[in-house]
Amino acid sequence: MVNLIWLIMLVIGIVVSALNGHIESVTISAMKAAELGVEVAIELIGVMSLWLGLMRLAEEAGLVKGIARFFGPGVRRLFPTLKPDSPALGAIIMNLSANILGLGNAATPFGLKAMQELQKENPTPDVASPAMITFLALNTSCITLIPATIIGVRLKANSANPTEIIGTTIVATGCAMTAAIFVDYLFRRRRAK
């Protein structure tokens, strides 16, 4: 459905430009946008490589398990159906940690690992378990304390103050995460009845 919406928007834009005699502006804009996209992606590779490498080292050194043990009691309250020694807990905590630091791309491997582990513990593999639903709610609405990726993009775009978004990001993502936890809790209680 989203692909159809994008296609319709692109076609309308091209048709309007052609009718107004500015079809060359579509070509120029497309080339500039493609060039900018490649530049930003290449510059973000360094940041993502650093964080993914550090996360991998933390995982290999056993730091992930240590962090999972430390934050385990709080996370277990959000995931009451998980076993206390569930391997999914470490991946969930690392995913949330990366999201809190604003490293959405670095969080993706941990999110995939968490879902794989949650699926192993799912009694009905054809239906998402309550833990999977809670994890998706947290993953998509996680509070972000340091929006590192966005700050990097703003730096690349020569923003006068690339870090000015930190306060509003914390408030917005904090509200989103609170709402997600509350709604998940309500649905879980309703489902249990």
Helices and strands as residue ranges (DSSP letters): H 2-19, H 23-60, H 63-78, H 87-100, H 104-120, H 130-141, H 148-156, H 166-192
